[in-house]
Amino acid sequence: MALGPIHCGSFLLLAATVLLLVSTISAPVIDNISFLNITQNRAKATLGVFGYCSNINSNNHGCTPSQLGYDIASVSTITGWDYQNGHLETLTKALILHPIATGLAFLSFLIALCSDRLGFLFASLIALLAFIVSLAALVIDFVLFGIIKHEINDNTSAQASFGTAIWLTLAATIVLFFSTFVVCFSCCTNRRRSRDRELGGGYASGGYVGNQGPVMGQTYPTTTTRKQHFWNRNKNVY
């Protein structure tokens, strides 16, 4: 396995996977991790990927079952204002993109960690796909929860604010964007290192014979020049 950039790319992919995973296990799985927080006096509601939790700070605390899509209007029990919007309820089903992006990021991490040469290129393509899915999920998050936040703050006495999960998704999307290029760059650098090792092996094995010095262990014929005395230098001239 190549050293260098591949470790950086794998680390980025792992970081993106963890960030997306934490945002995915938001309310109702973990009630304090949410995309949107709604507070009314001492009561608090948190909205996540597969449902929401209401009245977290009171004795009437309860969370919906984990499901694909949920009714936004039912959160009105904490705000005292009934907001009906069937389009938003349908849009909550698109939050399934979060676990899909998590799975793609993790798959790209495994491929990058165990691959060599062209495997890095394949991992970068999976990372690019994970980035696109994560970006789509992020846009849906801001549209969906942004509308709810605006409606609650403008029409009720409750206060709504973006939660931790939406910022984790934003961070994961940025990390996936850079990791795509880092892992792709690893493919190029590893190819170049392999080519350099092959060329270096040719020199070491004696494959290239031009301008080489003596090879260790090989004998060459030697010629010796006998020194002549000055009275014999002109001998046999005639």
Buried (B, 14 or more C-beta within 10 A) or exposed (E): EBEEBBBBBBBBBBBBBBBBBBBBBBBBBBBEBBBBBBBBEEBBBBBBBBBBBBBBEEEEEEBBEBEEBBBBBBBBBBBEBEBEBEEBBEBBEBBBBBBBBBBBBBBBBBBBBEBBBEBBBBBBBBBBBBBBBBBBBBEBBBEBBBBBBEBBBEEBEBBBEBBBBBBBBBBBBBBBBBBBBBBBBBBEBBBEBEEEEEEEEEEEEEEEEEEEEEEEEEEEEEEEEEEEEEEEEEEEEE
